[in-house]
Amino acid sequence: MKTIIVLIVGIGIFTFLKIIKIILGRIIHKYSSWIQLYKLYPVIGSIVWIIFVFWLAGYLFKDRLFYPYAMAVMAMVIVGLITWFFLRDVFAGVLFKVENDLNPGDHIKIGSISGKIKSLHLTNLEIISDDGHTIKIPNARLNKELISGMSSPEGMEEFNIHLTIDKRYTKPEIEEKIKYDVALSPWSHFKNPPDIKYCKEDEHTFTYDVLVYTLNHKHFRIIEKTLKNKFEN
């Protein structure tokens, strides 16, 4: 009997949350002021399910000797998960800001998203995309994407070079040599060093994406040829 009651309550909560989401989705099309509440829906849903789990544990195991210990463990796990989800973005943001000199107004490209930085927060980066939308990107995602286009100088263009390099060099040696060769090239912009992104490796090679700044596509091809001749031949 208890199992049936638990299933009924669980299905009821699931259905209720789905209905609320549909209603909120329709409301924000008419009343934009409700958008903040709609954004909070995942948080509200998570809280509801956490309450359900604690109720479930109490309903099924309240008379058992291990019940207080089980509740304590569940509470610690939930607090730990919440702390981890928060701190991972904080630590990722600190690491990202140390490695990259970013300021509001700088142009940035993160994966397939590009635009100007609106503001930098503790757990996310807020940008205004090229099509005018405001996008918040969690800091944990920033270190997983190829970041490019930061503060591109007037009249300069950015280009990406894909390099497959054999393992006769170590990764630090590869990155140092790429920076050195690009810095010596008269075709690159000396104020904007290359943005080097390690992608993957196999048994014999490393793979990198290298973003360089040049005046035009012709200059880019010269730099690309120089790097490929050095590392891929």
C-alpha positions as a Markdown table, in Angstrom:
| # | Residue | x | y | z |
|---|---|---|---|---|
| 1 | Met | 0.0 | 0.0 | 0.0 |
| 2 | Lys | 2.8 | 2.4 | 0.9 |
| 3 | Thr | 4.4 | 1.8 | -2.5 |
| 4 | Ile | 1.2 | 2.7 | -4.3 |
| 5 | Ile | 0.9 | 5.9 | -2.3 |
| 6 | Val | 4.5 | 6.9 | -3.0 |
| 7 | Leu | 4.0 | 6.3 | -6.7 |
| 8 | Ile | 0.7 | 8.4 | -6.7 |
| 9 | Val | 2.5 | 11.3 | -4.9 |
| 10 | Gly | 5.5 | 11.1 | -7.2 |
| 11 | Ile | 3.4 | 11.1 | -10.3 |
| 12 | Gly | 1.3 | 13.9 | -8.9 |
| 13 | Ile | 4.3 | 16.1 | -8.2 |
| 14 | Phe | 5.7 | 15.4 | -11.7 |
| 15 | Thr | 2.4 | 16.3 | -13.3 |
| 16 | Phe | 2.0 | 19.4 | -11.2 |
| 17 | Leu | 5.5 | 20.7 | -12.1 |
| 18 | Lys | 4.9 | 20.1 | -15.8 |
| 19 | Ile | 1.6 | 22.0 | -15.7 |
| 20 | Ile | 3.3 | 24.9 | -13.8 |
| 21 | Lys | 6.0 | 25.0 | -16.4 |
| 22 | Ile | 3.5 | 25.1 | -19.3 |
| 23 | Ile | 1.5 | 27.9 | -17.6 |
| 24 | Leu | 4.6 | 30.0 | -16.9 |
| 25 | Gly | 5.8 | 29.5 | -20.5 |
| 26 | Arg | 2.5 | 30.9 | -21.8 |
| 27 | Ile | 2.4 | 33.8 | -19.2 |
| 28 | Ile | 5.9 | 35.1 | -20.1 |
| 29 | His | 4.8 | 35.5 | -23.8 |
| 30 | Lys | 2.2 | 38.1 | -22.5 |
| 31 | Tyr | 3.9 | 39.5 | -19.4 |
| 32 | Ser | 7.6 | 39.7 | -19.7 |
| 33 | Ser | 7.9 | 40.7 | -16.0 |
| 34 | Trp | 7.3 | 37.0 | -15.2 |
| 35 | Ile | 10.6 | 36.0 | -16.9 |
| 36 | Gln | 12.5 | 36.0 | -13.6 |
| 37 | Leu | 10.1 | 33.5 | -12.0 |
| 38 | Tyr | 10.3 | 31.3 | -15.1 |
| 39 | Lys | 14.1 | 31.3 | -14.8 |
| 40 | Leu | 13.7 | 30.2 | -11.1 |
| 41 | Tyr | 11.5 | 27.2 | -12.2 |
| 42 | Pro | 14.4 | 24.7 | -12.2 |
| 43 | Val | 15.4 | 25.8 | -8.7 |
| 44 | Ile | 11.8 | 25.5 | -7.4 |
| 45 | Gly | 11.5 | 22.1 | -9.0 |
| 46 | Ser | 14.7 | 20.9 | -7.4 |
| 47 | Ile | 13.5 | 22.1 | -4.0 |
| 48 | Val | 10.1 | 20.3 | -4.4 |
| 49 | Trp | 11.9 | 17.0 | -5.3 |
| 50 | Ile | 14.3 | 17.3 | -2.4 |
| 51 | Ile | 11.3 | 17.8 | -0.1 |
| 52 | Phe | 9.7 | 14.7 | -1.7 |
| 53 | Val | 12.8 | 12.6 | -1.1 |
| 54 | Phe | 12.9 | 13.5 | 2.6 |
| 55 | Trp | 9.2 | 12.8 | 3.0 |
| 56 | Leu | 9.6 | 9.5 | 1.2 |
| 57 | Ala | 12.4 | 8.5 | 3.6 |
| 58 | Gly | 10.3 | 9.4 | 6.6 |
| 59 | Tyr | 7.2 | 7.7 | 5.3 |
| 60 | Leu | 8.9 | 4.4 | 4.5 |
| 61 | Phe | 11.6 | 4.2 | 7.2 |
| 62 | Lys | 10.6 | 6.4 | 10.1 |
| 63 | Asp | 10.3 | 3.5 | 12.5 |
| 64 | Arg | 13.7 | 2.0 | 11.5 |
| 65 | Leu | 16.8 | 2.4 | 13.8 |
| 66 | Phe | 18.9 | 3.7 | 10.9 |
| 67 | Tyr | 16.4 | 6.5 | 10.0 |
| 68 | Pro | 18.1 | 9.4 | 11.8 |
| 69 | Tyr | 21.5 | 8.4 | 10.3 |
| 70 | Ala | 20.0 | 8.1 | 6.8 |
| 71 | Met | 18.4 | 11.5 | 7.1 |
| 72 | Ala | 21.7 | 13.0 | 8.2 |
| 73 | Val | 23.6 | 11.4 | 5.3 |
| 74 | Met | 21.0 | 12.6 | 2.8 |
| 75 | Ala | 21.2 | 16.1 | 4.2 |
| 76 | Met | 25.0 | 16.1 | 3.9 |
| 77 | Val | 24.9 | 14.8 | 0.4 |
| 78 | Ile | 22.4 | 17.5 | -0.7 |
| 79 | Val | 24.5 | 20.3 | 0.9 |
| 80 | Gly | 27.6 | 18.9 | -0.7 |
| 81 | Leu | 26.1 | 18.8 | -4.1 |
| 82 | Ile | 24.7 | 22.3 | -3.8 |
| 83 | Thr | 28.1 | 23.6 | -2.6 |
| 84 | Trp | 29.9 | 21.8 | -5.4 |
| 85 | Phe | 27.7 | 23.2 | -8.1 |
| 86 | Phe | 28.2 | 26.7 | -6.7 |
| 87 | Leu | 32.0 | 26.5 | -6.0 |
| 88 | Arg | 32.9 | 24.8 | -9.4 |
| 89 | Asp | 31.7 | 28.0 | -11.2 |
| 90 | Val | 33.5 | 30.2 | -8.7 |
| 91 | Phe | 36.8 | 28.4 | -9.0 |
| 92 | Ala | 36.4 | 28.1 | -12.8 |
| 93 | Gly | 35.7 | 31.9 | -13.0 |
| 94 | Val | 38.8 | 32.7 | -10.9 |
| 95 | Leu | 41.0 | 30.5 | -13.1 |
| 96 | Phe | 39.6 | 31.9 | -16.3 |
| 97 | Lys | 40.1 | 35.5 | -15.2 |
| 98 | Val | 43.7 | 34.8 | -14.2 |
| 99 | Glu | 44.4 | 33.3 | -17.6 |
| 100 | Asn | 42.5 | 36.0 | -19.6 |
| 101 | Asp | 42.5 | 39.7 | -19.2 |
| 102 | Leu | 38.8 | 40.5 | -19.7 |
| 103 | Asn | 36.8 | 43.7 | -19.3 |
| 104 | Pro | 33.3 | 44.8 | -20.0 |
| 105 | Gly | 33.1 | 45.9 | -23.6 |
| 106 | Asp | 35.6 | 43.4 | -24.9 |
| 107 | His | 34.5 | 41.2 | -27.8 |
| 108 | Ile | 34.6 | 37.5 | -27.1 |
| 109 | Lys | 33.8 | 34.3 | -28.9 |
| 110 | Ile | 32.9 | 31.2 | -26.8 |
| 111 | Gly | 32.4 | 28.2 | -28.9 |
| 112 | Ser | 29.6 | 29.1 | -31.3 |
| 113 | Ile | 28.6 | 32.2 | -29.3 |
| 114 | Ser | 30.1 | 35.6 | -30.0 |
| 115 | Gly | 29.4 | 39.1 | -28.7 |
| 116 | Lys | 30.5 | 41.8 | -26.3 |
| 117 | Ile | 31.0 | 41.3 | -22.6 |
| 118 | Lys | 28.3 | 43.0 | -20.6 |
| 119 | Ser | 29.5 | 42.0 | -17.1 |
| 120 | Leu | 31.6 | 39.5 | -15.2 |
| 121 | His | 30.0 | 37.8 | -12.2 |
| 122 | Leu | 31.1 | 35.4 | -9.5 |
| 123 | Thr | 29.6 | 32.3 | -11.2 |
| 124 | Asn | 28.9 | 33.4 | -14.8 |
| 125 | Leu | 29.9 | 35.7 | -17.6 |
| 126 | Glu | 27.2 | 37.8 | -19.2 |
| 127 | Ile | 27.5 | 38.8 | -22.8 |
| 128 | Ile | 25.4 | 40.6 | -25.4 |
| 129 | Ser | 25.5 | 38.4 | -28.5 |
| 130 | Asp | 26.0 | 39.7 | -32.0 |
| 131 | Asp | 22.2 | 39.3 | -32.6 |
| 132 | Gly | 21.4 | 41.4 | -29.6 |
| 133 | His | 20.5 | 38.8 | -27.0 |
| 134 | Thr | 21.8 | 38.8 | -23.5 |
| 135 | Ile | 23.4 | 35.4 | -22.6 |
| 136 | Lys | 24.7 | 34.2 | -19.2 |
| 137 | Ile | 27.4 | 31.6 | -19.6 |
| 138 | Pro | 28.4 | 29.6 | -16.5 |
| 139 | Asn | 32.1 | 29.9 | -15.6 |
| 140 | Ala | 32.5 | 26.1 | -15.5 |
| 141 | Arg | 31.8 | 26.1 | -19.3 |
| 142 | Leu | 34.4 | 28.8 | -20.1 |
| 143 | Asn | 37.5 | 26.6 | -19.6 |
| 144 | Lys | 35.9 | 23.9 | -21.8 |
| 145 | Glu | 35.5 | 26.1 | -24.9 |
| 146 | Leu | 37.9 | 27.7 | -27.3 |
| 147 | Ile | 37.9 | 31.4 | -26.3 |
| 148 | Ser | 38.7 | 33.8 | -29.1 |
| 149 | Gly | 38.2 | 37.3 | -30.3 |
| 150 | Met | 39.0 | 39.0 | -27.1 |
| 151 | Ser | 39.7 | 42.8 | -27.5 |
| 152 | Ser | 40.5 | 42.4 | -31.2 |
| 153 | Pro | 42.4 | 45.5 | -32.4 |
| 154 | Glu | 40.8 | 47.8 | -34.9 |
| 155 | Gly | 41.3 | 46.5 | -38.5 |
| 156 | Met | 42.6 | 43.1 | -37.3 |
| 157 | Glu | 40.9 | 39.8 | -38.1 |
| 158 | Glu | 41.0 | 36.5 | -36.2 |
| 159 | Phe | 41.7 | 33.1 | -37.7 |
| 160 | Asn | 41.9 | 29.6 | -36.3 |
| 161 | Ile | 44.7 | 27.1 | -37.2 |
| 162 | His | 44.1 | 23.4 | -36.6 |
| 163 | Leu | 47.4 | 21.6 | -35.8 |
| 164 | Thr | 48.1 | 17.9 | -35.4 |
| 165 | Ile | 51.6 | 17.6 | -33.8 |
| 166 | Asp | 53.6 | 14.5 | -33.2 |
| 167 | Lys | 54.9 | 13.7 | -29.7 |
| 168 | Arg | 58.5 | 14.5 | -30.3 |
| 169 | Tyr | 57.7 | 17.7 | -28.3 |
| 170 | Thr | 56.0 | 17.9 | -24.9 |
| 171 | Lys | 52.9 | 20.1 | -24.5 |
| 172 | Pro | 54.7 | 23.0 | -22.8 |
| 173 | Glu | 57.4 | 22.9 | -25.6 |
| 174 | Ile | 54.7 | 23.0 | -28.2 |
| 175 | Glu | 52.9 | 26.0 | -26.8 |
| 176 | Glu | 56.1 | 27.9 | -26.2 |
| 177 | Lys | 57.3 | 27.2 | -29.8 |
| 178 | Ile | 53.9 | 28.3 | -31.2 |
| 179 | Lys | 54.0 | 31.6 | -29.3 |
| 180 | Tyr | 57.6 | 32.2 | -30.3 |
| 181 | Asp | 57.0 | 31.5 | -34.0 |
| 182 | Val | 53.9 | 33.7 | -34.1 |
| 183 | Ala | 55.6 | 36.5 | -32.2 |
| 184 | Leu | 58.5 | 36.5 | -34.7 |
| 185 | Ser | 56.2 | 36.6 | -37.7 |
| 186 | Pro | 55.8 | 40.1 | -39.2 |
| 187 | Trp | 52.3 | 39.1 | -40.3 |
| 188 | Ser | 50.8 | 38.7 | -36.9 |
| 189 | His | 49.7 | 41.4 | -34.4 |
| 190 | Phe | 52.3 | 41.8 | -31.7 |
| 191 | Lys | 49.9 | 43.1 | -29.1 |
| 192 | Asn | 47.6 | 40.1 | -29.3 |
| 193 | Pro | 49.5 | 36.8 | -28.7 |
| 194 | Pro | 48.0 | 33.6 | -30.1 |
| 195 | Asp | 45.2 | 31.9 | -28.1 |
| 196 | Ile | 46.3 | 28.2 | -27.9 |
| 197 | Lys | 43.7 | 25.6 | -27.0 |
| 198 | Tyr | 44.8 | 22.0 | -26.4 |
| 199 | Cys | 42.0 | 19.7 | -27.9 |
| 200 | Lys | 43.0 | 16.0 | -27.6 |
| 201 | Glu | 45.7 | 13.5 | -28.1 |
| 202 | Asp | 46.2 | 9.9 | -29.4 |
| 203 | Glu | 49.0 | 7.5 | -29.3 |
| 204 | His | 51.3 | 9.5 | -31.6 |
| 205 | Thr | 50.0 | 13.1 | -31.8 |
| 206 | Phe | 48.6 | 16.1 | -29.9 |
| 207 | Thr | 45.8 | 18.2 | -31.5 |
| 208 | Tyr | 45.6 | 22.0 | -31.0 |
| 209 | Asp | 43.5 | 24.9 | -32.1 |
| 210 | Val | 45.5 | 28.1 | -32.4 |
| 211 | Leu | 43.8 | 31.5 | -32.8 |
| 212 | Val | 45.9 | 34.2 | -34.4 |
| 213 | Tyr | 45.3 | 37.9 | -35.3 |
| 214 | Thr | 46.4 | 39.2 | -38.7 |
| 215 | Leu | 45.5 | 42.0 | -41.1 |
| 216 | Asn | 43.9 | 39.8 | -43.7 |
| 217 | His | 43.4 | 36.3 | -44.9 |
| 218 | Lys | 46.6 | 36.3 | -47.0 |
| 219 | His | 48.7 | 37.1 | -43.9 |
| 220 | Phe | 46.9 | 34.3 | -42.0 |
| 221 | Arg | 47.8 | 31.8 | -44.7 |
| 222 | Ile | 51.5 | 32.7 | -44.3 |
| 223 | Ile | 51.4 | 32.1 | -40.6 |
| 224 | Glu | 49.4 | 28.9 | -41.0 |
| 225 | Lys | 51.9 | 27.6 | -43.6 |
| 226 | Thr | 54.8 | 28.4 | -41.3 |
| 227 | Leu | 53.3 | 26.6 | -38.3 |
| 228 | Lys | 52.2 | 23.6 | -40.4 |
| 229 | Asn | 55.6 | 23.3 | -42.0 |
| 230 | Lys | 57.3 | 23.3 | -38.6 |
| 231 | Phe | 55.0 | 21.0 | -36.7 |
| 232 | Glu | 53.3 | 18.7 | -39.2 |
| 233 | Asn | 56.1 | 17.8 | -41.6 |
